[in-house]
Amino acid sequence: MGISEQFPIISRQFQSDDDCWKIRRLLDDTYDITPIGFNWEVRHWDGWRFYAKTSDWNSNWEKQVRV
């Protein structure tokens, strides 16, 4: 039995600001144990999330991002 059979991949659409924090935590928790270039560095995520040209919630994230 392969790993994908033991642990099926499940995804859903991005739903809320809470998902941003969950993704950030995942990036932070896994950065040291993944190959270089595999994960975004947390600073990259923070820049994308908090320092974009608009600080408003981008409703397109809910359509484009999968978690």
Secondary structure, DSSP 8 states (H G I E B T S, - for coil): --HHHHS-----B--SHHHHHHHHHHHHHHGGGS-TTTS--HHHHHHHHHSSS--S--TTHHHH-B-
